[in-house]
Amino acid sequence: MNLAPISRLILLLVVIVSHLIAFDSNASRAEEVDMKQDRSPVVLTERARKLNSQAIVVDGHNDLPWELRAQGSLSFTRLDISKHQKTLQTDIPRLREGGLDVQFWSVYVPASTAYDGTALTATLEQIEMVHAMVDRYPETFEQALDVADIRRICAEGKIASLIGVEGGHSIENSLNVLRQLYRLGARYMTLTHSDTLDWADSATDEARHGGLTPFGEEVIAEMNRLGMLVDLSHVSPDTMKDALRITKAPVIFSHSSARAVADCPRNVPDDVLKLVTKNGGVVMVNFFSSFVVPAAAERFTRRLAHEREIKKTLDDDTKVRSEMRKWDANDPSPGRGTIHDLIDHIDHIAEVAGIDHVGLGSDYDGVTSLPTQLDDVSSYPYITQALLDRGYSEADIKKILGENLLRVMEATEHVAKQLAAEKK
């Protein structure tokens, strides 16, 4: 029997199938590129609305407590957040519109409070502000202390409210204070804010320690023991790496984006993203235009460097602000950007660290400029839609919207239980 014709036929079929596979692969890549190149406004669909309502939507960082204080509304009388408030990015009607289920409320106090001895007092006042808000609007908010609380509160249709301490200056170099803040409900602490501390380097200040000092390592260990999330937003890359080396629990970046996409010191470098994968943590993307829009990030870095220089010669805050206004006039903002700039960061973190390691940390009421379609807390469904438009599966979108953070928090609780058992 002559097998040559059959062999030639088989070979021809192999070639045809190979071309079909290659064509399909190229078509898929082309489709993916087309989705990323489409920067037109996101159009909300019923599918996105439904998915957003089904998911547990978690936001890692909102500065409403400080903004209320800054606007002089400490009792919710002048700014009743049960009604729409034009001077805020957050209020209850828009939280409901956005479908938010879980909010970490920042109890931020300025880094300057570390220098006049008021950091702890101011932090306690901010914690009381969150407690007062939960008490004032019990039909909307309930304080959560663990993942079991979160899931129960969400099932009851309320917004699970947690506390995040933004800056290790709040503990005034005391592990006892750290424990006190945990007992009052704090479930994460950002190791630094804008300034380098006695025990940890900040991303936006001069590095003095090459990361963490021995006391800084003790802080990480105590946070692990307590079950408090270690938050690496605001810290230097060396501090990030030290913390990731030391911690026994997954870390979070409560409000940071990808440095490879927008090069500013507040964002996370790729080598750290890869360490986050090994650690099991989550990077919750910040919405601030200066952190997500590449040109705005470059300007932010220039502005930060200029401000540092003038502070070396001027010790008067009023004069510093005056000089910075002049600088702003000569180097205007390149623009807010769009929701697509934010999704670019999610894409990048998902690609480098993995889909299990990305979340949302808006920084609402803590930032002055936001991309279009992300103006306030009603905007989360647009993120859901944009992710659908880029081809993410519904299961992966649910991870980004909240399940990744809940997994990290559960793992942190588990580590605390393990450490407690080992001590017995």
ABEGO torsion letter per residue (X at the ends): XBAAAAAAAAAAAAAAAAAAAAAAAAAAAAAAAAAAABABBBBBBAAAAAAAAABBBBBABBAAAAAAAAAGBAAGAABBAABBBAABABBAAAAAAAGBABBBBBABBBAAAAAAGAAAAAAAAAAAAAAAAAAABAAABBBBABAAAAAAAAAAGBBBBBBBBBEAAAAGGBAAAAAAAAAAGBABBBABBABBBAABBBAABBBAAGEBBAAAAAAAAAAAAAGBBBBABGBBAAAAAAAAAABABBBBBABBBBAAABBBAABBBAAAAAAAAAAGBBBBBBABAAAABAAAAAAAAAAAAAAAAAAAABABAAAAAAAAAAAAAABBBAEAEBAAAAAAAAAAAAAAAEAAABBBBAGBGABABBBBGAABAAAAAAAAAAAAAAGBBAAAAAAAAAAAAAAAAAAAAAAAAAAAAAAX
